[in-house]
Amino acid sequence: MKVLLVGGGGRENAIGEALVRSGAELYVVSKHRNPGLARLANDYGLVRETDIEKVIEFAKGWGIELAFIGPEAPLEKGIVDSFEREGIPAVGPTKEAAQLETNKAFARALMEKYEIPGRKLFRVFEDVSEMRSWIDDFGRPVVVKPLGLTGGKGVKVVGYQLQDNEEAKAYAEELIRKDGKVLIEERTDGVEFTFQVFTDGKRVLSMPLAQDYPHAYEGDGGPITGGMGSYSCSSGLLPFVPRKDYEKALETLKATVEAMRKNGTPYRGILYGQFMLSKEGPVIIEYNARFGDPEAMNVLPLLKTSLLDIAEGIADGSLGKAEFERKATVVKYLAPKGYPLNPIKGVKVQVDEKAIAKTGAKLYYASIDENFTLLGSRAIAVVGVAGTLGEAEKIAQNAIGHVKGELFYRRDVGTRESVERRIRTMREFGKEFDPNSC
C-alpha cells in the first residue's frame, strides 16, 4: 500500500520506520529532507506541512492510498478534511476534532459539558480586569495558557515559570492583548505522565505509559522545551502510577472519545493525554491530537502489531488490536546548544551510525537536513530498548558518544536517580508505588 507520511521530525522518523516494517510503500512530505526518512521513502516532497494544496498535489501524483499525519500544525489547518474530500483516507483527527489540542478552551468546555473525569477548574477571559479580579478571588496558584498551539512552550505555572499570581496576571494580560483571550486554570501538583492511545472514534487501544523531560537542563531546570527525552517501562506502567490510577486515566481518555462522538466531532487517530498524577488521582493537563515527540520513539519500536493495519483500522473504523513488547525504553534527544531560546543553526554535526548500531541503540533524525546541518530545534534522538530501564538507559547513553557537534543533551533522562525523585514526590502525597515496575 502507498502511504504518505506528513512531517519530518523525530516522531515522523519513528512512524515511517514502523510503517515500512509493516510493509508500507512509504512517501514523505516535509519542510526539510530528514536523512532517516529519506532512506525509507520511495519519494520525498519538500513542502511546508501546512501548505495543504501542495501536499495533496504530491499525494495525487504518487497515487497515495492512505495518509498518516505526524505533527499538529497541519491538523489545525484541516489537512485530514482535505484528504477525505479527495477520497484518500487519513490517520488523524479532522480540523474540528483536532481542537482537543488546538483550542484549549474547547477541550476544557467539552470536559465540563460531558463531565469527563480528571478535569480541572478553569476560566477563559477576554477582559483584563475580570481576569485580574478572578485570580485575586481564587487566591491559590494558577496556570496561564494561550488558547492555541505553542509547541509546548507557552504555558506558564505559578511556582515554576511565574513567581506568584501577580506575575500570572501580568502574563495573562499580555496574552489577552496579543490573542484576545487567555485560559486560566487551577495549579495541580504532582508528577506528569503521558498516556497515548489509538482510536477509530469508538474503540480505544492503549500504548505503554511514558514520561517526558520537558525542561532543557538536568535536574529539571531551565526553560520548557519540546521534550529532551523520555522513558517507558517493561510493565507498560510507571513506578509511581498505581494500576488503579492507570485505569482512571484510561477511563478519562475513553470518556473523551465518547464525548467527542456525542458532540458531533468524532475523533479518529492518536490521542495523547498529558496527565498530572495528583494526590486525588490523574488530572488532564492537556490533550495532544497526535503522537508525542519524543514519546512516539518509546512506543513504536515496541509495537508488535502492524502499524499499517492499525492505521487502516483507524481510518475505516475497524480498529483491531495493538500489542507491544514488554521492554523498557529510554529516548535521549540531542539539541543545538542554546536551544530552545537561542539555538545554533547552520552548523554540521558528525554521526557515526555504524558505531551507534553496535551499541544496540536506535537512531532517529529530527531537525537536521540531509547534509547533517542543524536547523535549530532538537536534532537527533537515540533510543535504548532493553529488558530493564537501567539497561535501556545505558544503551542510549553509550550511543550519545558517537554524535559530535555543537549539541547538548540531558544525561539524567531515564536514570534511576531521576525516576526516584518522582517516586519521592508521589510518596509525599501518600501514593503507592512499585519500584520494580521498571
SETORKE-514517 format. One record per residue (C-alpha): residue in one letter; x, y, z; residue number from 1; chain. Coordinates in steps of 0.25 Angstrom, whole numbers, plus 2048, in hexadecimal, padded with zeros to 3 digits. Last residue first. Layout:
<pts>
{pt A {X Y Z} NUM A}
...
</pts>
This chain:
<pts>
{pt C {82B 7FD 88E} 438 A}
{pt S {81F 7F8 896} 437 A}
{pt N {828 7F4 8A2} 436 A}
{pt P {828 802 8A9} 435 A}
{pt D {819 800 8AA} 434 A}
{pt F {812 80C 8B0} 433 A}
{pt E {806 80F 8B9} 432 A}
{pt K {802 81D 8BB} 431 A}
{pt G {803 825 8C9} 430 A}
{pt F {805 832 8C2} 429 A}
{pt E {813 833 8C8} 428 A}
{pt R {815 825 8C1} 427 A}
{pt M {811 82B 8B4} 426 A}
{pt T {81D 835 8B5} 425 A}
{pt R {826 82A 8B9} 424 A}
{pt I {823 822 8AD} 423 A}
{pt R {826 82E 8A4} 422 A}
{pt R {834 82F 8AA} 421 A}
{pt E {835 820 8A9} 420 A}
{pt V {833 821 89A} 419 A}
{pt S {83E 82C 899} 418 A}
{pt E {848 823 8A1} 417 A}
{pt R {845 817 899} 416 A}
{pt T {849 81D 88D} 415 A}
{pt G {83F 81F 881} 414 A}
{pt V {844 82D 87D} 413 A}
{pt D {84F 831 886} 412 A}
{pt R {85A 834 87B} 411 A}
{pt R {851 83F 875} 410 A}
{pt Y {856 843 868} 409 A}
{pt F {85F 84D 861} 408 A}
{pt L {864 84F 853} 407 A}
{pt E {86E 857 84B} 406 A}
{pt G {874 84B 845} 405 A}
{pt K {877 83C 847} 404 A}
{pt V {86E 830 847} 403 A}
{pt H {875 823 84B} 402 A}
{pt G {875 826 85A} 401 A}
{pt I {866 826 85A} 400 A}
{pt A {865 817 857} 399 A}
{pt N {86A 813 865} 398 A}
{pt Q {860 81B 86C} 397 A}
{pt A {855 815 864} 396 A}
{pt I {85A 807 867} 395 A}
{pt K {85C 80A 876} 394 A}
{pt E {84E 810 877} 393 A}
{pt A {848 803 871} 392 A}
{pt E {850 7FA 87B} 391 A}
{pt G {84B 802 887} 390 A}
{pt L {83D 803 882} 389 A}
{pt T {83C 7F3 881} 388 A}
{pt G {83A 7E9 876} 387 A}
{pt A {840 7F2 86B} 386 A}
{pt V {83E 7FD 861} 385 A}
{pt G {847 809 861} 384 A}
{pt V {843 815 858} 383 A}
{pt V {84C 820 851} 382 A}
{pt A {846 82C 84D} 381 A}
{pt I {84C 837 843} 380 A}
{pt A {849 845 840} 379 A}
{pt R {840 84C 84A} 378 A}
{pt S {83E 85A 844} 377 A}
{pt G {846 864 83C} 376 A}
{pt L {849 85E 82F} 375 A}
{pt L {856 857 831} 374 A}
{pt T {85D 852 825} 373 A}
{pt F {85F 843 823} 372 A}
{pt N {85F 845 814} 371 A}
{pt E {852 83E 812} 370 A}
{pt D {84C 848 81C} 369 A}
{pt I {84A 849 82B} 368 A}
{pt S {83E 84C 834} 367 A}
{pt A {83B 83D 836} 366 A}
{pt Y {843 831 834} 365 A}
{pt Y {841 823 83B} 364 A}
{pt L {84B 819 83F} 363 A}
{pt K {848 80C 846} 362 A}
{pt A {853 807 851} 361 A}
{pt G {859 7FA 850} 360 A}
{pt T {867 7FF 854} 359 A}
{pt K {86C 7FA 846} 358 A}
{pt A {861 802 83F} 357 A}
{pt I {867 80E 845} 356 A}
{pt A {875 80B 840} 355 A}
{pt K {86F 808 832} 354 A}
{pt E {868 816 832} 353 A}
{pt D {874 81E 836} 352 A}
{pt V {86D 82C 835} 351 A}
{pt Q {874 839 833} 350 A}
{pt V {86E 846 834} 349 A}
{pt K {86D 852 82B} 348 A}
{pt V {86A 860 82F} 347 A}
{pt G {85F 868 828} 346 A}
{pt K {857 86B 835} 345 A}
{pt I {85B 86E 844} 344 A}
{pt P {84F 86F 84D} 343 A}
{pt N {84B 87C 854} 342 A}
{pt L {83F 879 85E} 341 A}
{pt P {83D 86A 85C} 340 A}
{pt Y {848 866 85A} 339 A}
{pt G {855 86E 85C} 338 A}
{pt K {85E 862 858} 337 A}
{pt P {857 85A 84D} 336 A}
{pt A {84F 84E 852} 335 A}
{pt L {852 840 855} 334 A}
{pt Y {846 838 85A} 333 A}
{pt K {847 82C 863} 332 A}
{pt V {83C 821 862} 331 A}
{pt V {83C 816 86C} 330 A}
{pt T {834 809 86A} 329 A}
{pt A {82F 7FD 873} 328 A}
{pt K {82A 7F0 86D} 327 A}
{pt R {81D 7E8 86D} 326 A}
{pt E {81B 7E8 85E} 325 A}
{pt F {80F 7EF 85A} 324 A}
{pt E {801 7EA 854} 323 A}
{pt A {7F7 7F3 84D} 322 A}
{pt K {7EA 7ED 849} 321 A}
{pt G {7DE 7EE 840} 320 A}
{pt L {7DA 7FC 83B} 319 A}
{pt S {7CF 7FB 831} 318 A}
{pt G {7CA 80A 82F} 317 A}
{pt D {7D0 80C 821} 316 A}
{pt A {7DB 815 824} 315 A}
{pt I {7DF 810 832} 314 A}
{pt G {7DF 801 82D} 313 A}
{pt E {7E7 805 821} 312 A}
{pt A {7F1 80C 82A} 311 A}
{pt I {7F1 7FF 834} 310 A}
{pt D {7F4 7F6 828} 309 A}
{pt L {7FF 7FF 823} 308 A}
{pt L {805 800 831} 307 A}
{pt S {806 7F0 830} 306 A}
{pt T {805 7EB 83F} 305 A}
{pt K {812 7E8 846} 304 A}
{pt L {814 7F7 84A} 303 A}
{pt L {820 7F8 853} 302 A}
{pt P {828 802 84A} 301 A}
{pt L {81B 80A 849} 300 A}
{pt V {819 80C 858} 299 A}
{pt N {825 814 85D} 298 A}
{pt M {828 81B 850} 297 A}
{pt A {81A 820 84F} 296 A}
{pt E {81C 826 85D} 295 A}
{pt P {827 830 858} 294 A}
{pt D {81F 837 851} 293 A}
{pt G {811 833 855} 292 A}
{pt F {808 82C 84B} 291 A}
{pt R {7FC 835 846} 290 A}
{pt A {7F0 83D 84B} 289 A}
{pt N {7F6 841 858} 288 A}
{pt Y {7ED 843 865} 287 A}
{pt E {7F1 84C 871} 286 A}
{pt I {7F3 84B 880} 285 A}
{pt I {7E9 840 882} 284 A}
{pt V {7E9 83C 891} 283 A}
{pt P {7ED 82E 896} 282 A}
{pt G {7E9 82C 8A5} 281 A}
{pt E {7E6 833 8B1} 280 A}
{pt K {7F4 835 8B6} 279 A}
{pt S {7F8 839 8A8} 278 A}
{pt L {7FC 832 89C} 277 A}
{pt M {7FD 83C 891} 276 A}
{pt F {7F9 837 884} 275 A}
{pt Q {7FD 83B 875} 274 A}
{pt G {7F3 832 86D} 273 A}
{pt Y {7F7 82F 85F} 272 A}
{pt L {7EC 82B 855} 271 A}
{pt I {7F1 824 848} 270 A}
{pt G {7E7 824 83D} 269 A}
{pt R {7D8 825 83C} 268 A}
{pt Y {7CF 82F 844} 267 A}
{pt P {7C1 831 841} 266 A}
{pt T {7BC 840 841} 265 A}
{pt G {7AD 83E 843} 264 A}
{pt N {7AE 841 852} 263 A}
{pt K {7A9 832 855} 262 A}
{pt R {7B5 82D 84D} 261 A}
{pt M {7BF 837 854} 260 A}
{pt A {7B9 833 862} 259 A}
{pt E {7BB 824 85F} 258 A}
{pt V {7CA 827 85B} 257 A}
{pt T {7CB 82F 868} 256 A}
{pt A {7C5 825 870} 255 A}
{pt K {7CF 81A 86B} 254 A}
{pt L {7DA 824 86E} 253 A}
{pt T {7D5 827 87C} 252 A}
{pt E {7D3 818 87E} 251 A}
{pt L {7E1 815 87B} 250 A}
{pt A {7E6 81F 885} 249 A}
{pt K {7DD 818 890} 248 A}
{pt E {7E3 80B 88C} 247 A}
{pt Y {7F1 810 88D} 246 A}
{pt D {7ED 816 89B} 245 A}
{pt K {7E8 808 89F} 244 A}
{pt R {7F5 801 89A} 243 A}
{pt P {7FE 80A 8A2} 242 A}
{pt V {806 815 89B} 241 A}
{pt F {813 818 8A2} 240 A}
{pt P {81B 80D 89C} 239 A}
{pt L {816 80F 88E} 238 A}
{pt L {80C 806 887} 237 A}
{pt G {80F 7FD 87A} 236 A}
{pt S {816 7F3 883} 235 A}
{pt S {822 7F4 87A} 234 A}
{pt C {824 803 87E} 233 A}
{pt S {824 80F 876} 232 A}
{pt Y {82D 81B 875} 231 A}
{pt S {82E 829 86F} 230 A}
{pt G {837 833 869} 229 A}
{pt M {83B 842 868} 228 A}
{pt G {82C 846 865} 227 A}
{pt G {826 851 85C} 226 A}
{pt T {82D 85B 866} 225 A}
{pt I {82A 861 873} 224 A}
{pt P {835 86B 878} 223 A}
{pt G {83F 867 883} 222 A}
{pt G {840 85D 88E} 221 A}
{pt D {83A 84E 88F} 220 A}
{pt G {847 849 896} 219 A}
{pt E {84E 849 889} 218 A}
{pt Y {84B 855 87F} 217 A}
{pt A {841 858 874} 216 A}
{pt H {834 854 87C} 215 A}
{pt P {829 84C 875} 214 A}
{pt Y {82E 83E 87A} 213 A}
{pt D {823 835 875} 212 A}
{pt Q {81D 829 87C} 211 A}
{pt A {817 81D 874} 210 A}
{pt L {80B 814 876} 209 A}
{pt P {80B 807 86D} 208 A}
{pt M {800 809 862} 207 A}
{pt S {7F1 807 864} 206 A}
{pt L {7E7 803 859} 205 A}
{pt V {7D9 80B 859} 204 A}
{pt R {7CD 807 851} 203 A}
{pt K {7C3 811 84D} 202 A}
{pt G {7C9 81C 844} 201 A}
{pt D {7D4 813 83E} 200 A}
{pt T {7DD 815 84A} 199 A}
{pt F {7EC 813 84D} 198 A}
{pt V {7F0 817 85B} 197 A}
{pt Q {7FB 81F 861} 196 A}
{pt F {7FD 821 870} 195 A}
{pt T {808 82A 874} 194 A}
{pt F {80C 82D 883} 193 A}
{pt E {80D 839 88C} 192 A}
{pt V {810 839 89B} 191 A}
{pt G {808 840 8A5} 190 A}
{pt D {803 84E 8A8} 189 A}
{pt T {7F7 853 8A1} 188 A}
{pt R {7F6 862 89E} 187 A}
{pt E {7E8 868 89C} 186 A}
{pt E {7E6 86C 88E} 185 A}
{pt I {7E6 879 886} 184 A}
{pt L {7E3 879 877} 183 A}
{pt V {7E6 886 86F} 182 A}
{pt K {7DF 88E 864} 181 A}
{pt G {7E1 899 85A} 180 A}
{pt D {7EE 893 855} 179 A}
{pt K {7F8 89E 857} 178 A}
{pt R {7F2 8A7 862} 177 A}
{pt I {7EB 89B 869} 176 A}
{pt L {7F9 894 869} 175 A}
{pt E {800 8A0 86F} 174 A}
{pt E {7F5 8A1 879} 173 A}
{pt A {7F7 893 87D} 172 A}
{pt Y {806 895 87F} 171 A}
{pt A {803 8A1 888} 170 A}
{pt K {7F9 899 890} 169 A}
{pt A {802 88D 892} 168 A}
{pt E {80D 897 896} 167 A}
{pt E {804 89B 8A1} 166 A}
{pt N {7FF 88D 8A4} 165 A}
{pt D {80E 88A 8A8} 164 A}
{pt Q {81C 887 8A3} 163 A}
{pt L {818 882 895} 162 A}
{pt Q {820 878 88D} 161 A}
{pt Y {81F 86E 899} 160 A}
{pt G {817 872 8A6} 159 A}
{pt V {80C 878 89D} 158 A}
{pt V {80B 870 890} 157 A}
{pt K {80E 875 882} 156 A}
{pt V {809 86E 875} 155 A}
{pt G {80E 873 868} 154 A}
{pt K {81A 86A 865} 153 A}
{pt G {813 85C 861} 152 A}
{pt G {814 860 853} 151 A}
{pt T {80A 86B 855} 150 A}
{pt L {7FD 867 84F} 149 A}
{pt G {7F1 86F 852} 148 A}
{pt L {7EA 874 85F} 147 A}
{pt P {7F6 87A 866} 146 A}
{pt K {7F7 874 874} 145 A}
{pt V {7F9 87A 882} 144 A}
{pt V {7F9 871 88E} 143 A}
{pt V {7F5 875 89B} 142 A}
{pt P {7F9 875 8AA} 141 A}
{pt R {7EE 878 8B4} 140 A}
{pt G {7E6 884 8B8} 139 A}
{pt F {7DA 882 8AE} 138 A}
{pt D {7D5 890 8B2} 137 A}
{pt D {7E2 896 8AD} 136 A}
{pt I {7E3 88E 8A0} 135 A}
{pt W {7D4 891 89D} 134 A}
{pt S {7D7 8A0 89F} 133 A}
{pt R {7E3 8A0 896} 132 A}
{pt M {7DB 898 88B} 131 A}
{pt E {7CF 8A2 88C} 130 A}
{pt S {7D8 8AE 88B} 129 A}
{pt V {7DF 8A8 87F} 128 A}
{pt D {7D2 8A4 877} 127 A}
{pt E {7D3 899 86D} 126 A}
{pt F {7D4 88E 878} 125 A}
{pt V {7D2 87F 877} 124 A}
{pt R {7D0 878 885} 123 A}
{pt F {7D5 86B 88A} 122 A}
{pt L {7D3 861 896} 121 A}
{pt K {7DA 854 891} 120 A}
{pt R {7D4 847 88B} 119 A}
{pt G {7D8 839 88F} 118 A}
{pt P {7CB 832 88C} 117 A}
{pt I {7C3 837 880} 116 A}
{pt E {7B6 83E 884} 115 A}
{pt Y {7B1 83F 876} 114 A}
{pt K {7AF 84E 875} 113 A}
{pt E {7BB 851 87E} 112 A}
{pt M {7C5 848 877} 111 A}
{pt L {7C0 84E 86A} 110 A}
{pt A {7C2 85C 86F} 109 A}
{pt R {7D0 859 873} 108 A}
{pt A {7D3 854 865} 107 A}
{pt F {7CD 85F 85E} 106 A}
{pt A {7D4 869 867} 105 A}
{pt K {7E1 862 864} 104 A}
{pt N {7DF 864 855} 103 A}
{pt T {7EA 85D 84C} 102 A}
{pt E {7EB 851 854} 101 A}
{pt L {7DD 84C 856} 100 A}
{pt Q {7DA 855 84A} 99 A}
{pt A {7DF 84A 842} 98 A}
{pt A {7D1 845 841} 97 A}
{pt E {7CC 851 839} 96 A}
{pt K {7D8 851 830} 95 A}
{pt T {7D6 842 82D} 94 A}
{pt P {7DE 838 836} 93 A}
{pt G {7EA 830 831} 92 A}
{pt V {7ED 824 828} 91 A}
{pt A {7E8 827 81A} 90 A}
{pt P {7DF 820 810} 89 A}
{pt I {7E1 826 802} 88 A}
{pt G {7D3 829 7FB} 87 A}
{pt E {7D8 837 7F7} 86 A}
{pt R {7CE 83D 801} 85 A}
{pt E {7D4 834 80B} 84 A}
{pt F {7E2 839 809} 83 A}
{pt S {7DD 848 80A} 82 A}
{pt D {7D5 844 817} 81 A}
{pt V {7E2 83E 81D} 80 A}
{pt I {7EA 84A 819} 79 A}
{pt G {7E1 853 821} 78 A}
{pt K {7EB 85F 825} 77 A}
{pt E {7EC 85A 833} 76 A}
{pt L {7EF 84C 82F} 75 A}
{pt P {7FA 853 826} 74 A}
{pt A {800 859 833} 73 A}
{pt E {7FF 84D 83C} 72 A}
{pt P {80A 844 836} 71 A}
{pt G {80A 836 830} 70 A}
{pt I {7FF 834 827} 69 A}
{pt F {7FE 826 820} 68 A}
{pt A {7F8 826 812} 67 A}
{pt L {7F2 819 80B} 66 A}
{pt E {7F1 815 7FD} 65 A}
{pt I {7FB 81E 7F6} 64 A}
{pt G {7FB 81F 7E7} 63 A}
{pt W {808 826 7E7} 62 A}
{pt G {803 832 7DF} 61 A}
{pt K {7F7 832 7E8} 60 A}
{pt A {7FF 833 7F5} 59 A}
{pt F {808 83D 7EF} 58 A}
{pt E {7FD 846 7EB} 57 A}
{pt I {7F6 844 7F9} 56 A}
{pt V {803 849 800} 55 A}
{pt K {803 855 7F6} 54 A}
{pt E {7F5 859 7FA} 53 A}
{pt I {7F7 856 809} 52 A}
{pt D {803 860 80A} 51 A}
{pt T {803 85D 819} 50 A}
{pt E {80D 853 818} 49 A}
{pt R {817 85C 811} 48 A}
{pt V {81C 856 804} 47 A}
{pt L {827 84D 800} 46 A}
{pt G {822 840 7FA} 45 A}
{pt Y {829 833 7FC} 44 A}
{pt D {828 826 7F4} 43 A}
{pt N {829 817 7F7} 42 A}
{pt A {82C 81B 806} 41 A}
{pt L {834 813 810} 40 A}
{pt R {841 819 80D} 39 A}
{pt A {83C 827 80C} 38 A}
{pt L {835 825 819} 37 A}
{pt G {842 824 821} 36 A}
{pt P {848 830 81A} 35 A}
{pt N {83C 839 81C} 34 A}
{pt R {83B 841 810} 33 A}
{pt H {835 84F 815} 32 A}
{pt K {827 855 814} 31 A}
{pt S {820 847 814} 30 A}
{pt V {81A 83D 80A} 29 A}
{pt V {81C 82E 80B} 28 A}
{pt Y {819 822 802} 27 A}
{pt L {81A 814 808} 26 A}
{pt E {816 807 802} 25 A}
{pt A {810 800 80E} 24 A}
{pt G {815 7F2 812} 23 A}
{pt S {813 7F3 821} 22 A}
{pt R {822 7F6 824} 21 A}
{pt V {820 801 81A} 20 A}
{pt L {815 807 822} 19 A}
{pt A {81D 805 82F} 18 A}
{pt E {829 80D 829} 17 A}
{pt G {820 818 824} 16 A}
{pt I {81A 81A 832} 15 A}
{pt A {827 81A 838} 14 A}
{pt N {82D 824 82E} 13 A}
{pt E {81F 82C 830} 12 A}
{pt R {822 82E 83F} 11 A}
{pt G {830 832 83C} 10 A}
{pt G {82B 83D 833} 9 A}
{pt G {828 83D 824} 8 A}
{pt G {819 83E 823} 7 A}
{pt V {80D 839 81A} 6 A}
{pt L {80F 82A 817} 5 A}
{pt L {808 825 80A} 4 A}
{pt V {805 816 809} 3 A}
{pt K {805 80E 7FC} 2 A}
{pt M {800 800 800} 1 A}
</pts>
